[in-house]
Amino acid sequence: MRQLNICIFLSFIHLTLFSQISFTDLDRLTRITKDVKALSHDTMMGRKSATKYEWKAGNYIISELNKISVQKLPGYESFRLAFTINNDKIKRDTTADIIAYIDNGAPYTLT
C-alpha cells in the first residue's frame, strides 16, 4: 500500500511539475520508476515525519529538482517549508514540505 501511495504521489508531482518540461513517454516512465524505487527503498525507513529519513527523502527530491533547474518558490531561501506538528509521543515536532516553482509565464500563479 505504501508503494502505491508513493507511486500516486510521484505521478501527481510528475504530471504537475514536469508537464511543461519536454520528456518522451519512455523518459517519464524511466524517471517515475527511478524515483519510486529511490523513495520506497528500505533505507528511507518509511520517511516518517520529523525524522532523518524524511530529511533524506527531501534531499533526494531537492537534488532531482535541481537537476532539471526547477526554482525555489519566490521569496523562499529553500525548497523546504518548515512547520510544526503535534505528535503523540513528542508534543511538538518540526518537519518540512518540499515546495518548488515553475514559471509558466501566466500573469497570475497560485501557490
SULFEN-V264145 format. One record per residue. N is the residue number from 1. SS is DSSP state (a for helix, b for strand, c for the rest). PHI is phi in radians with two decimals (* if undefined). BURIAL is b if it has 9 or more other ideal C-beta (glycine too) atoms within 8 Angstrom, else e. Layout:
n:N ss:SS phi:PHI burial:BURIAL
n:N ss:SS phi:PHI burial:BURIAL
//
This chain:
n:1 ss:c phi:* burial:e
n:2 ss:a phi:-1.05 burial:e
n:3 ss:a phi:-1.17 burial:e
n:4 ss:a phi:-1.13 burial:e
n:5 ss:a phi:-1.09 burial:e
n:6 ss:a phi:-1.10 burial:b
n:7 ss:a phi:-1.07 burial:b
n:8 ss:a phi:-1.12 burial:e
n:9 ss:a phi:-1.06 burial:e
n:10 ss:a phi:-1.16 burial:b
n:11 ss:a phi:-1.08 burial:b
n:12 ss:a phi:-1.07 burial:e
n:13 ss:a phi:-1.04 burial:b
n:14 ss:a phi:-1.12 burial:b
n:15 ss:a phi:-1.18 burial:e
n:16 ss:a phi:-1.49 burial:e
n:17 ss:a phi:-1.29 burial:b
n:18 ss:c phi:-1.72 burial:b
n:19 ss:c phi:-1.14 burial:e
n:20 ss:c phi:-1.72 burial:e
n:21 ss:c phi:-1.92 burial:e
n:22 ss:c phi:-1.32 burial:e
n:23 ss:c phi:-2.35 burial:e
n:24 ss:c phi:-1.39 burial:e
n:25 ss:a phi:-1.05 burial:e
n:26 ss:a phi:-1.14 burial:e
n:27 ss:a phi:-1.04 burial:e
n:28 ss:a phi:-1.11 burial:b
n:29 ss:a phi:-1.07 burial:e
n:30 ss:a phi:-1.08 burial:e
n:31 ss:a phi:-1.15 burial:b
n:32 ss:a phi:-1.09 burial:b
n:33 ss:a phi:-1.06 burial:e
n:34 ss:a phi:-1.06 burial:e
n:35 ss:a phi:-1.16 burial:b
n:36 ss:a phi:-1.09 burial:b
n:37 ss:a phi:-1.08 burial:e
n:38 ss:a phi:-1.15 burial:b
n:39 ss:a phi:-1.36 burial:b
n:40 ss:a phi:-1.75 burial:b
n:41 ss:c phi:-1.12 burial:e
n:42 ss:a phi:-1.00 burial:e
n:43 ss:a phi:-1.19 burial:e
n:44 ss:a phi:-1.45 burial:b
n:45 ss:a phi:0.89 burial:e
n:46 ss:a phi:1.44 burial:e
n:47 ss:a phi:0.94 burial:b
n:48 ss:c phi:-0.97 burial:e
n:49 ss:c phi:-0.97 burial:b
n:50 ss:c phi:1.09 burial:b
n:51 ss:c phi:-2.12 burial:b
n:52 ss:a phi:-1.13 burial:e
n:53 ss:a phi:-1.31 burial:b
n:54 ss:a phi:-1.09 burial:b
n:55 ss:a phi:-1.09 burial:e
n:56 ss:a phi:-1.09 burial:b
n:57 ss:a phi:-1.11 burial:b
n:58 ss:a phi:-1.08 burial:b
n:59 ss:a phi:-1.06 burial:e
n:60 ss:a phi:-1.09 burial:b
n:61 ss:a phi:-1.10 burial:b
n:62 ss:a phi:-1.09 burial:b
n:63 ss:a phi:-1.04 burial:e
n:64 ss:a phi:-1.18 burial:b
n:65 ss:a phi:-1.13 burial:b
n:66 ss:a phi:-1.12 burial:e
n:67 ss:a phi:-1.08 burial:e
n:68 ss:c phi:-1.87 burial:e
n:69 ss:c phi:1.04 burial:e
n:70 ss:c phi:-1.31 burial:b
n:71 ss:b phi:-1.58 burial:b
n:72 ss:c phi:-1.23 burial:b
n:73 ss:c phi:-1.06 burial:b
n:74 ss:c phi:-0.93 burial:e
n:75 ss:c phi:1.62 burial:e
n:76 ss:c phi:-1.97 burial:b
n:77 ss:c phi:-1.54 burial:e
n:78 ss:c phi:-2.49 burial:e
n:79 ss:c phi:-1.31 burial:b
n:80 ss:b phi:-1.56 burial:b
n:81 ss:b phi:-1.99 burial:b
n:82 ss:b phi:-1.36 burial:e
n:83 ss:b phi:-2.71 burial:e
n:84 ss:b phi:-1.81 burial:e
n:85 ss:b phi:-2.10 burial:b
n:86 ss:c phi:-1.69 burial:e
n:87 ss:c phi:-2.11 burial:b
n:88 ss:c phi:-1.03 burial:e
n:89 ss:c phi:-1.48 burial:e
n:90 ss:c phi:-2.09 burial:e
n:91 ss:c phi:-0.98 burial:e
n:92 ss:c phi:-2.30 burial:e
n:93 ss:b phi:-2.55 burial:b
n:94 ss:b phi:-1.78 burial:b
n:95 ss:b phi:-2.38 burial:b
n:96 ss:b phi:-2.67 burial:b
n:97 ss:b phi:-1.66 burial:e
n:98 ss:b phi:-1.75 burial:b
n:99 ss:c phi:-2.16 burial:b
n:100 ss:c phi:-2.57 burial:b
n:101 ss:b phi:-2.53 burial:b
n:102 ss:c phi:-2.14 burial:b
n:103 ss:c phi:-1.35 burial:e
n:104 ss:c phi:-1.69 burial:e
n:105 ss:c phi:1.38 burial:e
n:106 ss:c phi:-1.28 burial:e
n:107 ss:c phi:-1.17 burial:e
n:108 ss:c phi:-2.31 burial:e
n:109 ss:c phi:-2.27 burial:e
n:110 ss:c phi:-1.45 burial:e
n:111 ss:c phi:-2.15 burial:e
//
